[in-house]
Amino acid sequence: MKIAIVGLGPTGLYTFSELVHADTPMDITIYDEGEWAGAGTPYSRQGASRLMLANIASIEIPVLNGVSYLDWLKSCPPRILSDFGIEQEDLNERLFTPRLLIGCYYHDQLLTLQQQAEQRGYVVRLNEKTTIVDIAEKAGRLRIERSDGGVDEGFDRVIVATGHDFGEDKASSSYYPNPWCGLLSADVPAARIGIMGTSLSAIDACLAVVAQHGEFVEGDQGELTYRTDEQDLKVSFMSRNGILPEADFYCPIPYVPTTIMTECSLMACTSKPNVLDAIFDLFAREITLADPAYAARVNLSDLDADSFPEAYFAERMGGDAFAYARKNLAEVERNKAAKRTIEWRYAILRMHEQVEKLVPFFPDSDLSRFERGLKRVFSDNYAAVPATSIRRLLALREANVLDVVTLDDDYELIRSQTTTTIRSGEDSHVFNVFIDARGQKALRTEDFKFPSLRKILAEDDQDIPEVDDRFALISPSSLRKRVYLAALPYLMHDRPFVQGIVSSAEIGAKVAQDIVSNLDGVQIEDGREVALQEDVIAA
């Protein structure tokens, strides 16, 4: 079996790990655009710095190659950890670490996996700093075309795990279409900086800028301040709701199963005339059971799927964003010290992945309502950020560096060669540097960077690539179970929460298990494919 993995961030890496542990020797060729395969864009040296924290605790990072992230951290030399601001005594299962350190873990495990695979009789070719420009069929097999003009042929399976894709919009000295397009290495002036978005990606972009012009200093009592001599440094976060994310809250891990919203009760919703309303009934009952005081406080019994989001966001939208952040941070730190769970928040956290399973059953009207309402609630809840990230934002606010701008729904963005202007209502905001940090958007077939694959899917009338529950292309028949689409941006239409390391591990496991269970009787001998059955795919 000859396999190609195109893209080796976390999704491709977890897939590779599962294939290696199948103990069925294969010929695997890996292609990655980066110079540090395994890490993926958000965890790479080009996409992250030591200041940028991941919003996933060490216990939540799926085990890779039998080595947990926490065990790997404990095996690191103390001087390495110190470089990332971590001491041995800090290590615990709820520790939030820099994205870059997670990238180190993944790259290290990749090298170990490669060695283990070769010892088990696999053939592994690792191609870093390699861009793939096309994936096509040829003589019943699949071929890979590289940007250097080279062509690799004869693949039985191709796994597309290309990760983040922000299109062809190029960065300039005054405009960055995403936080990972050279921002870290750019010389950003101490000027008016506009950042579209307020999530962890926006925080990362902010840190990339302010780290060039000052430093965070922790006092004897743990208080954090930001020091800079640049009076012209002004950063504005912008969003339609004008709020900041909440700090990550304490809760039991692994998650306790929900009581009302079970798989059976959810599937029963699909037979109801209004699927989303039936789901919200379970949602409201689950919260009421978990936290009746909260349900009474927001009058949950009088709310529906459309009005609940307003109640959920009301306190944050009703006042100063930084005042709420300060209050929320204090609450979170008290609860973590006492190991106290805010039950209504925990209930929402546990329900979002379950609700996602029913999104494909939504009629268009319900899908639109969901995206305007409950999807925002779920996304805000699971995207809570490390407490340290909030402390840094508050320090920047105290230093008169950071503010938050609330935009109208119909705001206008106007770019010139040197500035970006945001017009919202009667207000106009002009920025010397603008960074779009709204995150990954769902992509369609027309966005595919592989023209042959794009053409064959378009001819099959797939505006959105169709995959089965193991992420194999469903059609056309010539590609079924041969091309696997594990690139998250193309899966977000039916799986709106399919982002992050946990999703990467789940996708990787399903793809690899499906490939192994559908082997065509091909083995590798001395790097050469040998057919074991007459019905094997002919070259």
RARAKA-V949315 format. One record per residue. RES is the residue in one letter. NEAR is the number of other ideal C-beta (glycine too) atoms within 8 Angstrom. Layout:
BEGIN
res = {RES;RES}
near = {NEAR;NEAR}
END
This chain:
BEGIN
res = {M;K;I;A;I;V;G;L;G;P;T;G;L;Y;T;F;S;E;L;V;H;A;D;T;P;M;D;I;T;I;Y;D;E;G;E;W;A;G;A;G;T;P;Y;S;R;Q;G;A;S;R;L;M;L;A;N;I;A;S;I;E;I;P;V;L;N;G;V;S;Y;L;D;W;L;K;S;C;P;P;R;I;L;S;D;F;G;I;E;Q;E;D;L;N;E;R;L;F;T;P;R;L;L;I;G;C;Y;Y;H;D;Q;L;L;T;L;Q;Q;Q;A;E;Q;R;G;Y;V;V;R;L;N;E;K;T;T;I;V;D;I;A;E;K;A;G;R;L;R;I;E;R;S;D;G;G;V;D;E;G;F;D;R;V;I;V;A;T;G;H;D;F;G;E;D;K;A;S;S;S;Y;Y;P;N;P;W;C;G;L;L;S;A;D;V;P;A;A;R;I;G;I;M;G;T;S;L;S;A;I;D;A;C;L;A;V;V;A;Q;H;G;E;F;V;E;G;D;Q;G;E;L;T;Y;R;T;D;E;Q;D;L;K;V;S;F;M;S;R;N;G;I;L;P;E;A;D;F;Y;C;P;I;P;Y;V;P;T;T;I;M;T;E;C;S;L;M;A;C;T;S;K;P;N;V;L;D;A;I;F;D;L;F;A;R;E;I;T;L;A;D;P;A;Y;A;A;R;V;N;L;S;D;L;D;A;D;S;F;P;E;A;Y;F;A;E;R;M;G;G;D;A;F;A;Y;A;R;K;N;L;A;E;V;E;R;N;K;A;A;K;R;T;I;E;W;R;Y;A;I;L;R;M;H;E;Q;V;E;K;L;V;P;F;F;P;D;S;D;L;S;R;F;E;R;G;L;K;R;V;F;S;D;N;Y;A;A;V;P;A;T;S;I;R;R;L;L;A;L;R;E;A;N;V;L;D;V;V;T;L;D;D;D;Y;E;L;I;R;S;Q;T;T;T;T;I;R;S;G;E;D;S;H;V;F;N;V;F;I;D;A;R;G;Q;K;A;L;R;T;E;D;F;K;F;P;S;L;R;K;I;L;A;E;D;D;Q;D;I;P;E;V;D;D;R;F;A;L;I;S;P;S;S;L;R;K;R;V;Y;L;A;A;L;P;Y;L;M;H;D;R;P;F;V;Q;G;I;V;S;S;A;E;I;G;A;K;V;A;Q;D;I;V;S;N;L;D;G;V;Q;I;E;D;G;R;E;V;A;L;Q;E;D;V;I;A;A}
near = {14;13;15;15;14;13;14;14;15;13;17;18;18;15;17;16;14;14;13;12;7;9;5;8;9;12;11;14;14;14;14;15;7;12;5;10;11;14;15;16;12;10;15;13;9;9;11;13;10;8;8;13;13;12;11;9;11;15;8;9;12;9;8;13;11;4;8;8;11;12;8;12;15;8;5;8;5;8;6;8;14;9;7;11;6;11;7;7;4;8;11;7;8;9;12;12;11;14;13;14;11;15;16;9;13;15;12;9;15;14;8;9;13;10;8;10;11;10;6;9;6;12;10;10;7;9;9;9;7;11;6;12;8;10;14;10;10;8;4;7;13;15;13;16;10;13;7;5;5;6;8;10;9;9;14;12;13;13;14;13;15;8;13;11;11;9;6;3;5;6;9;7;4;10;9;15;10;11;13;10;10;8;14;9;5;9;4;9;6;8;9;10;16;13;14;11;13;10;12;11;12;15;13;13;14;15;12;14;15;14;10;8;9;12;7;11;8;6;8;3;4;6;6;12;10;15;8;12;4;8;4;7;14;9;13;14;14;14;13;8;8;10;12;13;12;10;15;11;13;8;9;7;9;3;8;6;6;11;7;9;13;9;6;6;10;14;8;9;13;8;4;9;2;7;13;12;10;11;13;12;8;13;14;13;10;14;14;11;8;9;11;7;6;11;13;8;6;11;8;13;7;4;10;7;13;8;8;17;12;7;11;9;13;9;7;11;9;5;8;5;11;11;8;13;13;9;8;11;13;8;8;14;10;9;13;11;6;6;7;7;11;9;9;11;11;14;13;12;11;12;13;12;8;11;14;11;7;13;12;5;7;11;6;6;6;11;10;8;11;13;9;9;12;13;10;11;13;13;10;12;11;9;10;11;14;11;11;8;13;15;10;13;14;13;12;13;11;8;12;4;11;11;8;14;12;9;11;7;5;4;10;7;7;8;8;7;4;5;9;14;12;15;10;12;5;2;6;7;12;8;13;10;16;13;15;9;14;8;7;10;7;9;9;8;11;7;10;11;7;12;7;10;12;12;8;12;12;10;7;8;5;10;6;8;10;7;11;6;4;10;13;14;13;7;9;8;5;7;10;10;5;11;12;15;12;15;13;15;13;13;14;14;8;7;10;12;11;10;7;6;11;9;13;15;12;8;16;19;11;11;16;14;10;13;14;11;6;7;9;10;9;13;10;15;6;4;6;6;10;8;8;7;7;4;5;10;7;4;6}
END
